[in-house]
């Protein structure tokens, strides 16, 4: 893996919940033009992934919080987004939220773990911009295989390649949220 800012962001986010990013899979930074069409539509934009996956799948999504950690200044969570109509997992993600960037009401709503972060931020109408750090081609490892219900991981069978992105969400011009978002392999 090459050194550099995108890999540093990937490593920093993965180390919140995992000993190594290898538990997630093998990540290769790619240009937008290298993304297959539907993945490019899902990942190569400056919108919230909640909005993108809901539009793509023509279904609202709900969040499952798999794990979370809090400090005085940060809240991190590992999540799945599921289609509301079928329950199918459409995205896996990690995020680290800088709590002082948000009012108490928003922090409370985030901590309730009932809504996707993108929906919360849209609902509160923050002046926000999303900066994509890197786009990734991913050979899923044990964690992603388990969460996406894929063959592979510790088995001999190779799981399907998928794609993701790392990004920063800025609120009022300041970095407030770091995310790693991985789209479930499209079938």
Number of C-alpha atoms within 10 A of each C-alpha: 8 9 7 8 11 19 18 12 19 22 16 15 23 22 12 17 16 13 10 13 18 16 16 19 19 15 21 15 19 15 12 17 9 13 20 11 10 10 18 17 14 23 26 18 14 14 17 19 23 21 16 18 22 19 12 11 12 11 14 15 26 20 20 18 17 13 11 17 12 13 9 8 10 15 18 23 23 21 21 25 26 21 19 14 12 9 11 14 21 19 24 23 23 24 23 22 23 18 20 12 18 16 9 11 10 17 17 11 13 19 15 9 15 13 17 21 20 15 16 17 17 14 10 10 9 13 11 19 17 17 16 20 18 22 26 25 20 22 21 29 21 19 17 24 21 14 15 19 12 18 16 18 20 10 9 8 10 14 19 16 14 20 26 27 25 24 22 21 22 18 17 12 10 12 17 19 21 25 24 24 22 26 23 26 18 11 4
